[in-house]
Amino acid sequence: SAEPLLQRVLEIRRAVFGPEHRDVAASLDNLAALKRSESRHMEAANYYQQAILIWEKVLGPDSPELAPDLNNLAAIYELSKDPQRAEPLFLRAISLDEKAIGSESPEVGTDLNNLGLLYLLTRRYQEAEKIFQRALAIRIKAFGDKDPAVGETMGTYSSVLSALHRNAEAQQMQLKSRAILQGQTSKSAN
């Protein structure tokens, strides 16, 4: 495992730079990513929380550079027994990205996609529908209508439509999603 090496780097950076340095936050992010990849989600959440506190001090609480960690931490909560903790993190990431890079940026599309998934998982289908409509519009504008990110959003959006008993729309959306994603698979196979 890479964990002992990452822990050693963290210790060295804390000793050299102090406990609230950007390199310490970067080490915490690396450990969080490792724990997340090992499905040790609560340990990953702890590292993300520590990193976010440092990033807020180093970059300021309104820095868009916080958005990835906020999204990552929210995604852990989303799939845990505590999904209500995810929503404010996703909303904050959206707000930071909208202010810094614009409401039509691909990053905002990703943030919205994440929030829409939370609403789907917590059966807030009406809210999910609105979020996915916006995420899909942004992603199509940013990437074109054949991009895998668009296919991913369409696939999840189709689940929302199905939950809303709009089966014909759901089926149509699912077919579009599959066509995009299968198109990507056949391109990568060539």
Secondary structure, 3 states (H helix, E strand, C coil): CCHHHHHHHHHHHHHHHCCCCHHHHHHHHHHHHHHHHCCCHHHHHHHHHHHHHHHHHHHCCCCHHHHHHHHHHHHHHHCCCCHHHHHHHHHHHHHHHHHHHCCCCHHHHHHHHHHHHHHHHCCCHHHHHHHHHHHHHHHHHHHCCCCHHHHHHHHHHHHHHHHCCCHHHHHHHHHHHHHHHHHHHHHHHC
